[in-house]
């Protein structure tokens, strides 16, 4: 038995030796696997591939990590079986999570004992004779378990001595007491006890014959593993394949054990951790060493090769005068890049990769690894930047699609890769905390949940709308809302939210009952409610369900809300880990259904739950839901170190030790001072972090030393190129920032070796990727073709080329190539639908033609109760108005029924405060009623409209509204009880009804839009003119169904108002209709159409209304995405009145403007509560004075 040490600076040489050794160590039984202990999961995956490449097959080999593999070998010797594989998957009762559970009852019992100073702080309690622990208690127990775990593994002799009460420092007596209680010296499963037993077995001379133990890629070895390897080498052959930076470490007399290398500053700075392997060799009596260092066949040609050769065979510090270090100035085998901010660094790396792929056709994404000390910050950014795709314009004006660079994040948790894990954690957080409407919508958006609820994609798309219709905001039931609502101390809040007022309104139970009622029956009437008795149940009104598809979606949503309410109550009971695992498995059965090809996702989560069950065997501690949730979050978010689920892509990973996997190109991202090297974060009571170094149980490597060694490993792993990025400058203040200390030291060494100043070694990138120097030949020149497209466009603009006109980057910018076919069925519009197509054509295109509803804001979800702003539908206010005008019953009783119905729909809170809010909201009805007194005997009528426009479609609708009389004319009245003045939607809707009335010959003379503070009246045009106008508007709607139109309400109104106000205040432009003006613009005969002052004012007004941060058209999500990068100002300045923007604005909003801005007898625009004959005073330009209000969409 001996230690066989294979060492090399090239991991490929070690694989060759391992591949030759494997056939000689295989057991006779082909079903017994051969363990090869590896330093990381990344090394195991790469090693399996390399062995299969060399031997054609790599079957029957397992790759455990060092702790489990070495421990399994020790136990195999002790049990006499010689089967190391049988111990690899055995449950470990001394694993930190298991230790934490076992520590809870000990700490609880020691509140007044030896551990009193620490145990009193944990929040455990007793219930039915058992300990109940929440997350803070479990978190503290886990922190103590980590300290004990280090003691048991890194200082086993010290741990057993402390457990027996020998040599315990006073400040650590409580830890010694815990070791004793856990059986650190007596329990046969204790790592320290196993170590002690194996030492005694060696001393007694009894050995067990075992196959050799293979350890591959271990470059940093802690004191515990060093002692175990040394002990194992006395019982069996241990073959250790290790990557070491230099063979000089092993030359006797060159350096003392544990000391850094004095001659080579790179080894002196970065190689301290790798000396631990030398110490192992020095301590071992029987060592068989084999050097496999590569002797270069030719002189190194690049800076990287020369540096690696100098590290492998270090000599005296060379000078830059040495010819060997005379490198080509264009050599970029080692490059340093300073780029302000994390995102900018990622963009620089992408440009470097694009340039490298373009220069070398053999370089593939799989040949590149990007490592960062801060993967939480950089990994998602890097993945997003590499995923960028776009169209770049090349020099000959041809467009070329640039695809994303494939990339995969290696250090991600199971939650990031597994939808079942995400569902489990969402359910726990949702049901254990505050159930909210938005969280429920996000949960039901997951495909496995939709499968479990029986939702097809079409029904699932209706879920957000149905959920908004239920008026569910938060809470499972009244019991959930009560404790939170009763915390209010404000007098008004206390009156509103008093204990007796806490009920089921706005809860998940309230929403489920409304949905169930809507599925089972139609709404009997606008004021009907289903009584809610007994308390805390409340009155409910059905959610409208118009179709079979919506009924299925409503039933599934009701089922989901009911399950969440039940789950919430089930999770409030503390349970043992075994009971929690059983409950969570049943929860996944209810909420998650997967197709057969994805069933492995469920098995992965089940494995995590089963592992938790195994480590908790023998413990009876009851855990609260927050403790279980926090544990599972930590476990499922824990990075699977080095795991790489996808090949053929750029690997993005964290900087972790023992990852000497070779790559042609290694990128170190985010190497900033303060981020790297990382610092130790051990608690103050950790014996390895407190006290004098000589008083500590063992000398552990610091995190800084390990990080420096990782940098050395990365340097040795790069085969052709090493790229290092850091911030360099503060992105806000431009203050110069240093790189990480090891990087600055490396820069100093390279500067001394090459004679180059730091400025020549570091490429300083600008803050923005489109800065001017990014397009100038030099080190900061961008390799991104998309940015070169920008530079080409800018040069064309400066040269005055016509084709350089700014274009939109969104869907609208590609409308010439992306034109949808016309609707296959001739459309039939109601007046309301036609209004929607003309008011927000982009939203209607996405929703109606492309079935995209992610930008839809018609049914916004809210997690807030309507306390200050009752959500009262206009239809109910119109019902109230109708009852006041024509009702015969008790008005007070009607208003009470209305309030009850509104509460049953969740539009107002129940109670006296809401009654006062309702009175304020219905004040507008009283004001409308007063306004209508000026129209004589108002009656409610039904006016059908049926108009056929050939291929453009039909208008089929029926007016259900009021008609009055003024000045011997019939007036169709459109009341708006929720607004002080008619808004743009109401005017557009009214204009369309006015033209429809005129074209259909309904006998109406005028249309009036009546708000609470003012009204706008419009005379009906002649029938032929009305039909021609509607035909033109239908043509606009037809175009809107095929491509995005630059037609927006606020910008369109601004353009129309500027043109109407400039020419005339009458209903025509200088005596012309809108159609005549459009023809004059097309012919170039319109007077003043090229006036620079007019065009400048028009462009400014349009740009302001479109891009206003407060209420601009661009604030609409659909417009912001479809018209990304769009700016109307340069378009209007370049094309003037001939632009599509002006033509569309005149065709729609010009007609609205001319319809309601009238000076004749029929067209009135009144303010206040005067009679029908009262008119506003004329303005200075001769028109009517209009009362304006803030415009908003309906």
Helices and strands as residue ranges (DSSP letters): E 3-8, H 11-25, E 34-38, H 41-55, E 61-62, H 66-79, G 84-87, H 96-109, H 116-119, E 124-127, E 130-133, H 135-154, H 156-163, G 170-172, H 173-182, H 191-204, E 213-216, H 223-232, E 238-243, G 247-250, H 265-270, H 275-283, E 287-291, H 303-312, G 323-325, E 334-338, H 342-359, G 365-367, E 368-372, H 375-386, E 390-393, E 399-402, E 407-409, H 414-417, H 419-432, H 437-444, H 447-452, H 457-461, H 463-470, H 478-485, H 491-496, G 499-501, H 508-520, H 548-570, H 577-591, G 596-598, H 599-615, E 622-623, H 625-637, E 650-654, E 663-669, G 693-695, H 703-717, E 718-726, H 741-754, H 758-761, E 762-764, G 772-775, H 785-799, G 802-804, G 811-814, E 828-829, H 831-839, H 841-844, I 845-849, H 874-886, H 891-904, H 912-921, H 923-932, G 933-935, E 939-948, G 950-952, E 954-966, E 969-976, H 984-1000, E 1006-1011, E 1015-1019, H 1023-1040, H 1049-1063, H 1074-1083, H 1092-1107, G 1113-1115, H 1117-1122, H 1128-1135, G 1136-1138, H 1140-1145, I 1146-1150, H 1151-1156
